[in-house]
Amino acid sequence: MNNSPQENQSINEHKTISKNNKFSYKNLVVWQKSIEFASNVIDLAENLATTRKHYRLIEQIEAAATSVSMNIAEGKGRFSKKEFSHFLMIARGSLYETLTLLEIFKFRSWITVEDYNNLENQANEIAIKINALYKTLA
């Protein structure tokens, strides 16, 4: 059975991934920083200064924060720059969603201004790196 050139390329790429057992998204500093950011957001969400448990909001902020790194990884796993660019923009949107929820939490005094500022600084660094990576793909 003869494979098309595209199928052969895909098969060879999958063999390379399996052989090396490495995933290229792990080498991206932006992915590494977004993992750290998500972990910090989850830590913060577990210790909100509120008497009520706002499960829906907690789940939403955890989902948004973890979505940043997941979309970077998923995009990197695609076969075209166009698809990768698309997933980078989804990741950026998730980052902005996380910041909006953090802003609400700060407004309600569920988190400290210092915690908010630290996470906002991390998010700003990630946003800059996402934008730079996006521009290199254009």
HELIX and SHEET records of a PDB file:
HELIX    1   1 PRO A    5  ASN A   20  1                                  16    
HELIX    2   2 SER A   24  ASN A   27  5                                   4    
HELIX    3   3 VAL A   29  ALA A   45  1                                  17    
HELIX    4   4 TYR A   55  LYS A   76  1                                  22    
HELIX    5   5 LYS A   81  PHE A  107  1                                  27    
HELIX    6   6 VAL A  113  LEU A  137  1                                  25    
END                                                                             
